[in-house]
Amino acid sequence: MVVITGYKFAYLDIYREIFKNAGNHSKLLVNSVLVLMMLSHLATTLVIVLQCQPVQKSWRPWIEGACLPNRETWIVS
């Protein structure tokens, strides 16, 4: 997940350099996509990390608790 996020940030950084001298609409578009991507990846990371309650159930399946179904979790991701 971190690698994918870094890859997307690198591309958006390139676009920010390309549109550095362009109009405000281009800069706003690139910055908006950057913010939306950051929020999306943050939400996805939280879903993956917090899919089990208690969180320790992710690596200790014998603990009492519940987890989100894996299929739905990865569709969101």
One Martini backbone bead per residue (centre of mass of N, CA, C, O) as a GRO file, in nm:
protein
   77
    1MET     BB    1   0.057   0.063  -0.020
    2VAL     BB    2   0.300   0.255  -0.001
    3VAL     BB    3   0.400   0.221  -0.291
    4ILE     BB    4   0.150   0.323  -0.437
    5THR     BB    5   0.144   0.601  -0.308
    6GLY     BB    6   0.427   0.691  -0.402
    7TYR     BB    7   0.372   0.664  -0.704
    8LYS     BB    8   0.142   0.875  -0.716
    9PHE     BB    9   0.299   1.111  -0.600
   10ALA     BB   10   0.510   1.126  -0.824
   11TYR     BB   11   0.316   1.192  -1.053
   12LEU     BB   12   0.192   1.449  -0.925
   13ASP     BB   13   0.462   1.600  -0.906
   14ILE     BB   14   0.510   1.616  -1.206
   15TYR     BB   15   0.248   1.775  -1.268
   16ARG     BB   16   0.322   2.018  -1.095
   17GLU     BB   17   0.567   2.096  -1.270
   18ILE     BB   18   0.426   2.127  -1.541
   19PHE     BB   19   0.192   2.333  -1.401
   20LYS     BB   20   0.345   2.578  -1.274
   21ASN     BB   21   0.279   2.794  -1.532
   22ALA     BB   22  -0.005   2.760  -1.520
   23GLY     BB   23  -0.304   2.775  -1.446
   24ASN     BB   24  -0.516   2.753  -1.176
   25HIS     BB   25  -0.684   2.504  -1.268
   26SER     BB   26  -0.452   2.298  -1.284
   27LYS     BB   27  -0.352   2.320  -0.995
   28LEU     BB   28  -0.622   2.251  -0.860
   29LEU     BB   29  -0.653   1.971  -0.980
   30VAL     BB   30  -0.393   1.840  -0.874
   31ASN     BB   31  -0.442   1.906  -0.571
   32SER     BB   32  -0.713   1.758  -0.549
   33VAL     BB   33  -0.609   1.478  -0.620
   34LEU     BB   34  -0.405   1.462  -0.391
   35VAL     BB   35  -0.607   1.482  -0.157
   36LEU     BB   36  -0.792   1.246  -0.237
   37MET     BB   37  -0.569   1.032  -0.226
   38MET     BB   38  -0.492   1.063   0.067
   39LEU     BB   39  -0.773   0.997   0.186
   40SER     BB   40  -0.806   0.721   0.054
   41HIS     BB   41  -0.550   0.584   0.176
   42LEU     BB   42  -0.624   0.630   0.469
   43ALA     BB   43  -0.892   0.475   0.470
   44THR     BB   44  -0.777   0.204   0.373
   45THR     BB   45  -0.575   0.162   0.601
   46LEU     BB   46  -0.785   0.161   0.829
   47VAL     BB   47  -0.944  -0.083   0.731
   48ILE     BB   48  -0.711  -0.288   0.743
   49VAL     BB   49  -0.626  -0.245   1.043
   50LEU     BB   50  -0.952  -0.231   1.158
   51GLN     BB   51  -1.108  -0.511   1.081
   52CYS     BB   52  -1.058  -0.587   1.383
   53GLN     BB   53  -1.233  -0.686   1.692
   54PRO     BB   54  -0.980  -0.686   1.802
   55VAL     BB   55  -0.682  -0.621   1.647
   56GLN     BB   56  -0.533  -0.892   1.742
   57LYS     BB   57  -0.708  -1.092   1.563
   58SER     BB   58  -0.537  -1.080   1.302
   59TRP     BB   59  -0.284  -1.260   1.457
   60ARG     BB   60  -0.518  -1.390   1.669
   61PRO     BB   61  -0.778  -1.596   1.595
   62TRP     BB   62  -0.859  -1.708   1.900
   63ILE     BB   63  -0.977  -1.454   1.964
   64GLU     BB   64  -1.219  -1.272   2.069
   65GLY     BB   65  -1.429  -1.169   1.793
   66ALA     BB   66  -1.430  -0.954   1.495
   67CYS     BB   67  -1.447  -0.956   1.131
   68LEU     BB   68  -1.418  -0.863   0.833
   69PRO     BB   69  -1.465  -0.951   0.534
   70ASN     BB   70  -1.229  -0.997   0.295
   71ARG     BB   71  -1.368  -0.927   0.032
   72GLU     BB   72  -1.478  -0.643   0.115
   73THR     BB   73  -1.209  -0.523   0.202
   74TRP     BB   74  -1.064  -0.547  -0.089
   75ILE     BB   75  -1.268  -0.379  -0.248
   76VAL     BB   76  -1.214  -0.113  -0.100
   77SER     BB   77  -0.897  -0.119  -0.159
   0.00000   0.00000   0.00000
